[in-house]
């Protein structure tokens, strides 16, 4: 799975978490402009970080159960953790905020994804 951005669903999410040591989940929606701008950056980073981090994306419009389980209130949101789970500090795990410029998002992501 490393080296590409893979779509997951409510039905596949838990299995994907179990099979990956470090996972970055992009919670997104097709209508979200910042989400669409961020996608090429995530695709590039998934190649650069292949073998270290697995990148997946979950459409929050089509997969409400997982988004709700993680307390996703705005998109794009990308928590990264060895095993993603909902915590009281979910907001602090978001490594990209709406409206961030693509170059600054890429730089911030590269600096803040821990292995």
Rosetta blueprint (number, residue, H / E / L):
1 X L
2 X L
3 X L
4 X L
5 X E
6 X E
7 X E
8 X E
9 X L
10 X L
11 X L
12 X L
13 X H
14 X H
15 X H
16 X H
17 X H
18 X H
19 X L
20 X L
21 X L
22 X L
23 X E
24 X E
25 X E
26 X E
27 X E
28 X E
29 X L
30 X L
31 X L
32 X L
33 X H
34 X H
35 X H
36 X H
37 X H
38 X H
39 X H
40 X H
41 X H
42 X H
43 X H
44 X H
45 X H
46 X H
47 X H
48 X H
49 X L
50 X L
51 X L
52 X L
53 X L
54 X E
55 X E
56 X E
57 X E
58 X E
59 X E
60 X L
61 X L
62 X L
63 X L
64 X H
65 X H
66 X H
67 X H
68 X H
69 X H
70 X L
71 X L
72 X L
73 X L
74 X L
75 X L
76 X L
77 X E
78 X L
79 X L
80 X E
81 X E
82 X L
83 X L
84 X L
85 X L
86 X L
87 X L
88 X L
89 X L
90 X H
91 X H
92 X H
93 X H
94 X L
95 X L
96 X L
97 X L
98 X L
99 X L
100 X L
101 X L
102 X H
103 X H
104 X H
105 X H
106 X H
107 X H
108 X H
109 X H
110 X H
111 X H
112 X H
113 X L
114 X L
115 X L
